[in-house]
C-alpha cells in the first residue's frame, strides 16, 4: 500500500511520515509544494503523472489544499488532509464538498462550522504527540534552566489590524473590545463576536489592503475573515505581550523566558529574550528543561488543543495552559497538566508550582505517560486509516 504525501515544509510532516511508515505504508513524496516558483498548473500536471505511475491509495497533506481535492475528484482517488492550524480558510472552498475528501480537523468548533457541507467526509480528530521522537532525542536527563518559558510568535508579523484604514473612534472602540475580552476570558472570542456590528465588518473590509474573497467559498466569509485575519492576530499580540510583561514584573528579572523570532520591542526588560529555536532539534530541550512551560492559545482556536500542548507533554515538560473546552476530553487538570482561567489564577499557580518541585515533576510525568499511552501521532494516523478503510 502506498500514498502520495504532498509536502510544503510543515514542521509536522516528519512525524506523520514516520507514523505512516511504521504502519507499513510506502510514502511517495511530492516535494513540489516546497518550490514557490512552480504554478498550480505545473504542480497539477506533475502530480497527475505521479498518481498514474504509482496508483496510490490516497494523496495526503498537512492542512487542506483545494487544488489537491479538485485533482483527486477528477482522478477518482481519495484526498486525506489533517489540520494542524486553526483557522484554515481553505476548508470553506467549494471543493470541501467533494466526495473524495477525508478531512480531519482538530478544533471542534472549526469542525462544526463546516461539517454540514460534507458530513460523511469531514471529521473531528485531535492532534497528537511524537513521544518516541522526543524520547530518543532527550533521553531521561533533566536540567532545569528556565523558571517560566514560552515558545511562540507574538504575532506582530501577522497582525493586519494596525494597518487598517479606520476612523480613530471605531479603531479605539474595537481595541477596547479586544482588551475587555482578553481581561475577561482566556480563550475564544466570547462576547466580542456579538458586540462586533455589521458596520464594523464593512468598515474593516473597506479599510483593508487585501481581504480574503468569498466568491469560491461555501458561505460569505466576511465575518470569519474579520475575526480570524484581523481580530484574532491582534488579540494574540496584545495578550501575549501583556501577559509576559506582567509575569516579568511580578516574578522579577530573569525568571520569565521568551523564545521567539517576533519583534520584541514591547517586551519588558524583565523578560529574558532568547530568539527563535528550531522546532524539531532545539524546542524539545526547552520544553524538557523548563520548570513551567506556558501555552497561550490563539483566540481563533476556540475549543481545541494546539500542537504546543501535545509537544510539551511529549517532552515530559510541565504544562500550564489557558483552559480550552476540549482539554478535559483528554486530560485531567492537576493530574496531567495545569490550567488557568484568569490572569490571577495564572500567577497563583506559577508561584505554587515553582515552590513544589515534586508535585510539578509528578504531573509532568503523568502527562507524558498519558500522551504516550493514548495520544501519539501514530495513534491518530491509525484512527484516520480506520475511518478511511471503513468508509466512515
C-alpha positions as a printed Julia matrix, in Angstrom:
392×3 Matrix{Float64}:
   0.0    0.0     0.0
   1.38   3.4    -0.91
   0.28   7.0    -0.61
   1.48  10.27   -2.1
   2.47  12.74    0.62
   2.24  16.34   -0.62
   4.96  18.28    1.2
   5.37  22.02    1.67
   7.76  22.07    4.66
   5.27  21.94    7.51
   7.14  21.11   10.72
   4.54  18.38   11.35
   5.35  16.42    8.19
   8.23  14.26    9.52
   6.15  12.85   12.38
   3.3   11.87   10.08
   5.67  10.34    7.54
   7.25   8.26   10.28
   3.83   7.15   11.56
   2.7    6.02    8.11
   5.95   4.12    7.6
   5.57   2.34   10.93
   2.2    1.09    9.7
   3.8   -0.39    6.6
   2.67   2.35    4.23
   5.08   3.25    1.44
   5.49   7.01    1.15
   5.93   8.69   -2.22
   6.87  12.29   -1.51
   5.7   15.11   -3.74
   8.03  17.98   -2.83
   6.7   20.46   -5.37
   4.92  22.29   -2.56
   8.34  23.44   -1.38
   9.03  25.14   -4.71
   7.29  28.51   -4.79
   8.42  29.08   -8.37
   6.0   26.44   -9.69
   2.47  27.5   -10.5
  -0.57  25.36   -9.74
  -0.92  24.09  -13.32
   2.6   22.65  -13.29
   2.07  21.08   -9.87
  -1.19  19.51  -11.01
   0.38  18.08  -14.15
   3.33  16.57  -12.32
   1.15  15.22   -9.52
  -1.28  13.72  -12.02
   1.59  11.84  -13.64
   2.75  10.68  -10.22
  -0.72   9.3    -9.49
  -0.84   7.5   -12.84
   2.54   5.88  -12.25
   2.04   4.82   -8.63
  -1.69   4.21   -8.13
  -1.74   5.45   -4.51
  -4.44   4.66   -2.0
  -4.76   8.4    -1.41
  -2.98  11.74   -1.54
  -2.22  13.16    1.9
  -1.34  16.65    3.1
  -0.94  18.59    6.31
  -3.76  21.17    6.13
  -6.27  21.34    3.3
  -5.42  22.37   -0.28
  -8.4   22.88   -2.63
  -6.36  22.14   -5.77
  -5.43  18.7    -4.37
  -9.08  17.92   -3.68
 -10.06  19.03   -7.19
  -7.36  16.85   -8.75
  -8.37  13.83   -6.66
 -12.02  14.35   -7.59
 -11.09  14.3   -11.28
  -8.89  11.23  -10.89
 -11.28   9.37   -8.61
  -8.9    8.82   -5.7
  -9.16   9.85   -2.05
  -7.71  13.05   -0.7
  -6.83  12.99    3.01
  -5.94  16.19    4.88
  -5.31  16.78    8.58
  -5.42  20.29   10.01
  -2.65  21.44   12.34
  -3.63  25.11   12.14
  -6.79  26.97   13.04
  -8.22  28.7    11.21
  -7.7   27.02    7.86
  -9.53  29.33    5.47
  -9.3   26.83    2.61
 -11.75  24.4     4.24
 -14.52  26.79    3.16
 -13.61  26.5    -0.53
 -16.39  24.84   -2.55
 -14.11  21.84   -3.11
 -14.7   20.84    0.53
 -17.93  19.26   -0.76
 -16.02  16.77   -2.93
 -16.87  13.16   -2.07
 -13.23  12.08   -2.31
 -12.29  14.21    0.71
 -11.41  12.82    4.11
 -10.66  15.96    6.12
  -9.69  15.81    9.81
  -9.97  18.99   11.89
  -8.58  19.26   15.43
 -10.71  22.15   16.71
 -14.27  21.03   17.36
 -15.69  24.48   16.66
 -13.85  24.58   13.33
 -15.25  21.14   12.55
 -18.81  22.19   13.44
 -18.53  25.29   11.26
 -18.05  23.25    8.08
 -19.14  19.63    8.68
 -22.62  20.1     7.21
 -21.09  20.89    3.82
 -19.89  17.25    3.59
 -20.96  15.38    6.75
 -19.7   11.95    5.71
 -16.27  13.22    4.72
 -15.27  15.7     7.45
 -14.17  14.53   10.9
 -13.06  15.86   14.26
  -9.7   14.45   15.34
  -7.33  15.96   17.92
  -3.64  16.44   17.3
  -1.09  14.11   18.87
   2.32  13.74   20.48
   5.55  12.48   18.92
   6.65  10.66   22.08
   9.16   8.28   20.5
  10.99  11.02   18.63
  11.27  13.28   21.66
  12.28  10.43   23.98
  15.06   9.36   21.63
  16.28  12.95   21.42
  16.05  13.86   25.09
  16.69  10.66   26.99
  15.98  10.97   30.74
  18.16  13.97   31.51
  16.52  16.94   33.22
  18.5   20.1    33.79
  16.1   22.88   34.82
  17.22  26.14   33.25
  14.08  28.27   32.95
  11.56  29.05   35.66
   8.79  30.07   33.25
   9.15  29.82   29.48
   7.06  30.46   26.4
   7.97  29.46   22.85
   6.0   31.07   20.08
   5.21  34.02   17.88
   3.97  37.3    19.32
   2.0   37.61   16.05
   3.08  41.16   15.29
   4.38  39.97   11.92
   0.92  38.53   11.14
  -1.06  41.39   12.62
  -3.04  43.24    9.96
  -5.15  45.32   12.36
  -2.74  48.28   12.83
  -2.69  48.93    9.07
  -6.46  49.07    8.69
  -7.75  52.39    7.39
 -10.37  53.02   10.09
 -11.61  56.2    11.69
 -10.0   56.76   15.08
 -13.2   56.36   17.09
 -14.02  52.98   15.56
 -10.46  51.71   15.95
 -10.39  52.85   19.58
 -13.71  51.11   20.28
 -12.52  47.88   18.65
  -9.29  47.96   20.64
 -11.29  48.46   23.82
 -13.47  45.46   22.98
 -10.42  43.3    22.42
  -8.81  44.43   25.67
 -12.03  43.73   27.57
 -12.22  40.2    26.15
  -8.57  39.5    26.95
  -9.14  40.51   30.57
 -12.46  38.66   30.98
 -11.68  35.31   29.34
  -8.72  33.12   28.41
  -9.92  31.5    25.16
 -12.12  32.12   22.16
 -13.83  35.36   21.2
 -16.55  35.3    23.86
 -18.76  38.39   23.91
 -16.63  40.2    21.36
 -18.31  38.44   18.43
 -21.77  39.58   19.5
 -20.57  43.15   20.09
 -18.98  43.4    16.65
 -21.51  45.04   14.34
 -22.13  44.59   10.64
 -20.95  48.16   10.22
 -17.66  47.21   11.9
 -17.19  44.32    9.48
 -17.97  46.53    6.48
 -15.51  49.19    7.69
 -12.74  46.63    8.28
 -13.27  45.11    4.84
 -13.2   48.53    3.19
 -10.15  49.57    5.19
  -8.07  46.5     4.4
  -5.33  46.46    1.76
  -6.49  42.99    0.73
  -9.42  40.95    2.0
  -9.94  37.19    1.62
 -12.63  36.74   -1.06
 -15.85  34.74   -0.75
 -16.52  34.09   -4.44
 -15.29  30.48   -4.35
 -16.43  29.68   -0.82
 -19.41  27.77    0.54
 -20.55  30.83    2.51
 -20.0   34.55    2.85
 -16.65  34.79    4.57
 -16.67  38.42    5.69
 -17.39  37.79    9.37
 -14.98  34.86    9.53
 -12.22  36.84    7.84
 -12.68  39.82   10.14
 -12.49  37.65   13.26
  -9.61  35.45   12.15
  -7.48  37.7     9.93
  -7.81  40.97   11.83
  -9.16  40.46   15.36
  -7.51  37.19   16.45
  -3.9   38.05   15.47
  -4.11  41.45   17.14
  -5.6   39.91   20.28
  -2.74  37.39   20.29
  -0.19  40.19   20.15
  -1.88  42.22   22.88
  -2.45  39.23   25.12
   0.97  37.63   24.83
   2.89  40.87   25.32
   0.77  41.95   28.28
   0.79  38.54   29.96
   4.55  38.03   29.61
   5.29  41.57   30.79
   3.01  41.11   33.81
   4.79  37.9    34.73
   8.18  39.5    34.26
   7.26  42.34   36.63
   5.7   40.0    39.2
   8.37  37.3    39.28
  11.37  39.56   38.79
  14.05  39.89   36.17
  15.42  36.7    34.62
  12.64  34.3    35.64
  10.42  34.55   32.55
  11.97  33.39   29.26
  10.64  34.11   25.79
  11.78  32.2    22.7
  10.53  33.96   19.57
  11.51  35.36   16.19
   8.97  38.17   16.56
   9.71  41.83   17.19
  10.2   42.09   20.97
  10.43  45.88   21.26
   7.34  45.97   23.51
   8.57  43.23   25.82
   9.71  44.28   29.3
  13.41  44.15   30.09
  12.44  41.88   33.0
  11.76  39.11   30.44
  14.77  37.17   29.17
  14.86  37.05   25.36
  16.36  34.07   23.55
  15.36  34.38   19.9
  13.77  31.54   17.97
  14.52  27.83   18.35
  14.44  25.05   15.78
  11.21  23.13   16.23
  12.5   19.58   15.96
  16.06  19.94   17.24
  16.03  22.65   19.94
  12.48  23.22   21.12
  12.18  19.85   22.92
  15.14  20.74   25.17
  13.44  23.97   26.22
  10.22  22.1    27.0
  12.04  19.43   28.99
  14.23  21.83   30.94
  11.66  24.47   31.75
  10.11  24.27   35.2
   6.87  25.72   33.84
   6.0   25.79   30.13
   3.24  28.21   29.15
   0.68  27.75   26.43
  -1.29  30.83   25.37
  -3.72  29.66   22.69
  -4.69  31.78   19.72
  -8.26  33.02   20.11
  -9.08  31.52   16.7
  -8.54  28.08   18.27
 -11.85  28.27   20.08
 -12.16  24.83   21.68
  -9.29  22.59   20.53
  -5.79  21.89   21.78
  -2.95  23.47   19.76
   0.15  21.48   18.87
   2.18  23.21   21.6
   0.2   21.34   24.29
   0.93  17.95   22.76
   4.58  18.86   22.19
   5.25  19.97   25.77
   3.7   16.81   27.19
   5.64  14.63   24.72
   8.85  16.14   26.11
   7.85  15.34   29.71
   7.56  19.05   30.37
   5.26  20.59   32.93
   2.5   22.5    31.14
   0.41  25.42   32.37
  -2.14  26.37   29.71
  -5.17  28.58   29.33
  -8.3   26.49   29.71
  -9.85  25.21   26.47
 -13.19  23.4    26.28
 -11.65  20.23   24.86
  -8.91  19.83   27.49
 -11.0   17.64   29.78
 -11.84  15.34   26.85
  -8.26  14.1    27.03
  -6.66  15.27   30.29
  -7.38  15.92   33.95
  -6.1   19.3    35.17
  -3.91  18.86   38.23
  -3.06  15.32   37.13
  -1.63  15.55   33.6
  -1.19  19.34   33.23
  -2.43  22.53   34.81
  -4.84  25.17   33.5
  -5.73  28.76   34.3
  -8.96  30.66   33.7
  -7.85  34.12   34.76
  -4.7   36.21   35.0
  -4.84  35.96   38.81
  -5.08  32.16   38.68
  -2.14  32.03   36.27
   0.06  34.0    38.64
  -1.08  32.0    41.66
  -0.35  28.65   40.01
   3.05  29.79   38.77
   4.05  30.77   42.28
   2.71  27.5    43.69
   4.39  25.17   41.21
   7.72  26.97   41.35
   7.71  26.11   45.05
   6.54  22.47   44.72
   9.13  20.62   42.66
   7.97  17.08   43.4
   4.33  17.78   42.57
   5.34  19.56   39.38
   7.57  16.66   38.33
   4.82  14.14   39.09
   2.3   15.98   36.91
   4.83  16.26   34.08
   5.49  12.52   34.24
   1.79  11.68   34.34
   1.12  13.95   31.37
   3.89  12.24   29.44
   2.58   8.77   30.36
  -0.93   9.75   29.26
   0.03  11.02   25.81
   2.34   8.05   25.21
  -0.45   5.62   26.11
  -3.37   7.29   24.33
  -2.45  10.25   22.16
   0.51   9.68   19.87
   0.71  10.81   16.24
   0.86   7.12   15.33
  -2.48   6.55   17.05
  -4.02   9.48   15.21
  -2.82   8.11   11.87
  -4.21   4.69   12.79
  -7.58   6.3    13.51
  -7.51   8.14   10.19
  -6.77   4.93    8.3
  -9.52   3.09   10.22
 -12.04   5.75    9.19
 -10.8    5.76    5.6
 -10.89   1.98    5.24
 -14.27   1.61    6.96
 -15.84   4.19    4.69
 -17.0    6.26    7.68
